[in-house]
Amino acid sequence: MKMELMQPFINSLDAVIAETMGCSAQIADVTMEDGNYKRTGIAALVGISGEIEGRVILDMEMAAAEQATADLAGAAGTLTEETARETVCELTNMVIGNAVTLLNNFGFKFRVHPPEIYVLDGGLQGAADTEAVVLRFETPKGAIYLNIAVHYKQRRSGERPGVKVLCP
Amino acid sequence: MEFKPLTCEDKPKVRFLVVDDSVFARKNLCKMVQAFGGEIAGEAGDGIAAIAEYASTHPDIVLMDITMPKMEGIEAVEHIVRDHPEARIVMVSSVGYQDNILSALQKGARHFVQKPVKPEALYEIIRYVLNDEVAPAPTTAGGEIQS
């Protein structure tokens, strides 16, 4: 997977977590997977289609999801799994939306679909084109995983040599 | 942070229609609206519901998401403004690339705010829009929008 496609998602997660949860997110681990992803906590998936296609999953450990819910909704006293799911969906929407904004402004034309809660416990079956990079971010409020499986649309591959600078 | 209550013409409270497919996002926006001294006239979870809700509530301001099921926000703006040219619609979305914003503005939206929403920024933009003033250019994760 091209670093130029991943970097905006990393920057976006860092910025959104800082803004919404008031803490930093440091990359603690990076692994490659074949797309067969098993969630660790509450996860949401966003599909991407256009010149770049694929999907991104944001997966928050339960502790991190609960803390995010308290931070964003002030709902510490009325925390339910439903509100935690809504929080993770909205955070995913913000992280992917901000990253997509950067990529679109650099000339890649594609669109995102509304986030869906990712409920598979047995893992998402991979395919040849769903090689994914999984980044584990450590925050003082728990771990957050970002599973990125995006690529240039097959028929356009080779047409794009890459962009010079994506992120300052 | 305390906000001076928003005003619109001679109405005691500014009435808002909040449109977002995320219940969580709607709740957050509604909380901000109340902190601004506004009143929730209605809520909708997609563009089709927003058109119907606008027609029945005639709010002073619409806060409209872009990426939604059934009908996206930009298409809903086009429908609402065609039937109600006076509509004041502010787009509130995490997806803020230039083509999208320009398209929304061309269809009749008055401004754009990128998520995560800073209450003070939203307040200032709504204040400008209510007074039909020229607000500062929208800024996004990708920088200021150039029209």
Chai-1 contact restraints between the chains, C-beta under 6 A:
chainA,res_idxA,chainB,res_idxB,connection_type,confidence,min_distance_angstrom,max_distance_angstrom,comment,restraint_id
A,E19,B,P116,contact,1.0,0.0,6.0,A-B,restraint_1
A,T20,B,P116,contact,1.0,0.0,6.0,A-B,restraint_2
A,E86,B,V23,contact,1.0,0.0,6.0,A-B,restraint_3
A,E86,B,F24,contact,1.0,0.0,6.0,A-B,restraint_4
A,T87,B,F24,contact,1.0,0.0,6.0,A-B,restraint_5
A,E90,B,S22,contact,1.0,0.0,6.0,A-B,restraint_6
A,E90,B,F24,contact,1.0,0.0,6.0,A-B,restraint_7
A,E90,B,A25,contact,1.0,0.0,6.0,A-B,restraint_8
A,N93,B,S94,contact,1.0,0.0,6.0,A-B,restraint_9
A,M94,B,S94,contact,1.0,0.0,6.0,A-B,restraint_10
A,M94,B,K115,contact,1.0,0.0,6.0,A-B,restraint_11
A,M94,B,P116,contact,1.0,0.0,6.0,A-B,restraint_12
A,G97,B,S94,contact,1.0,0.0,6.0,A-B,restraint_13
A,G97,B,V95,contact,1.0,0.0,6.0,A-B,restraint_14
A,N98,B,S94,contact,1.0,0.0,6.0,A-B,restraint_15
A,N98,B,A141,contact,1.0,0.0,6.0,A-B,restraint_16
A,V100,B,V95,contact,1.0,0.0,6.0,A-B,restraint_17
A,T101,B,G96,contact,1.0,0.0,6.0,A-B,restraint_18
A,T101,B,Y97,contact,1.0,0.0,6.0,A-B,restraint_19
A,T101,B,T140,contact,1.0,0.0,6.0,A-B,restraint_20
A,T101,B,A141,contact,1.0,0.0,6.0,A-B,restraint_21
A,T101,B,G142,contact,1.0,0.0,6.0,A-B,restraint_22
A,L102,B,A141,contact,1.0,0.0,6.0,A-B,restraint_23
A,L102,B,G142,contact,1.0,0.0,6.0,A-B,restraint_24
A,N104,B,Y97,contact,1.0,0.0,6.0,A-B,restraint_25
A,N105,B,Y97,contact,1.0,0.0,6.0,A-B,restraint_26
A,N105,B,Q98,contact,1.0,0.0,6.0,A-B,restraint_27
A,N105,B,G142,contact,1.0,0.0,6.0,A-B,restraint_28
A,P114,B,D21,contact,1.0,0.0,6.0,A-B,restraint_29
A,P114,B,T67,contact,1.0,0.0,6.0,A-B,restraint_30
A,P114,B,P69,contact,1.0,0.0,6.0,A-B,restraint_31
